[in-house]
Amino acid sequence: MSIAKNLSQLKASLPGHVTLVAVSKTHPAASIREAYDSGHRNFGENKVQEMAAKAAALPSDIHWHLIGHLQTNKVKQIAGFVHLIHSVDSLKLLQEINKQAQKAGRVIDCLLQVHIASESTKFGLTAGEAEALLGSEELAGMQHVCITGLMGMATFTDNGEQVRGEFRSLRNMFIDWQKRFAHIPQWQPAILSMGMSGDYHIAIEEGSTMVRVGSAIFGERDYIQKH
Ligand SMILES: *Cc1c(COP(=O)(O)O)cnc(C)c1O
């Protein structure tokens, strides 16, 4: 099936309040162009260099989402154009984003990535670390970042109940922190980014407002998936 057809079917099946980020990592600009021409604007990449190269080659009204681990020394390559960074997992990284956003004359929207999976290899803050970051004096002093929500990845497993429980734990943090940190201007929680090709149905049932779907749109990626 074509990319445009996959996209339109997927979009038709999503509730209206859920934003679809089409994860185009490893796929060529021509594939993104096909999706773009069918009207899609939100694309996700996990590597800075790949995202910057594609952004330079494609229309400027695309909303680029950085969904993979971001190294501090690479922030400046995307600070001028990135739409949303899903993968903030340290105060140090957030400070660098704030600095580069200031240089670019922007406020960059970010999500805190919270570790909810049982696998120990995944990036992300623990719930306690995320809480500490939201309550920190450092965040209160940043004028060029806005934390618009949370992102999480569930364990790669066939056990739907485990996946559901992990997504539910993230939603509960989101709801709790919406109120608890409501007085902090840099915390404007509106986005709960959870759900990929294999688990977005469950994620939406558990309150996701943004799903990141790659292979269900573009087909399988051409490398051994580490998920
Ligand atoms: C690759 C990736 C996705 C999309 O994965 P699919 O299984 O292809 O839908 C979503 N989120 C993150 C963080 C990813 O790295």
The ligand as an ORCA input file, in Angstrom:
! r2SCAN-3c Opt
* xyz 0 1
  C      11.248      4.587     15.899
  C      10.460      5.253     16.971
  C       9.059      5.298     16.914
  C       8.239      4.645     15.815
  O       8.366      3.261     15.838
  P       7.424      2.302     14.945
  O       7.399      1.035     15.687
  O       8.071      2.203     13.615
  O       6.083      2.945     14.848
  C       8.398      5.972     17.925
  N       9.055      6.560     18.942
  C      10.400      6.530     19.028
  C      11.060      7.208     20.170
  C      11.142      5.882     18.053
  O      12.486      5.843     18.149
*
